Amino acid sequence: MTKPDFVSMTRTELRQYILDHREDQEPLEVYIDRFQNPNNKVFPAPESIEDLENFPELHRQNLEKQRKQA
């Protein structure tokens, strides 16, 4: 059986293929490579209960910053 050309598939087609063929790792890797935004920020995981307690405020500050940049 010949695999489809994952690179030429649309995002919707590729996503559906991945859902229908969960055992196939190749299309998942193509999907991640193609649609991952290199500008996404990665935030460190909370290290303590205090970090978790402050999350709502940190989240609000981040949303305000994003709105000002838009």
C-alpha positions, 0 to 999 in steps of 0.5 A: 500500500502506498502512503499519501503525500502528506506534504501536499495535504491540507491541514484538514486532510492531514488531521483527518488522516492522523485521526484515522491512522493513529498508529502511523507516526509519519503524518503526525511528524509532518503535521507538527513540523508544518503547523508549529509556530516557531514564534510560540512562547514556552513558559516554564512549568509551575515549580510550587503551589505559590506559582499555581496560586498566582497563575490567574494574575500572570495569565491576565497580565499576558492577555493584556500584553497580547492585546496591546501588541495587536 
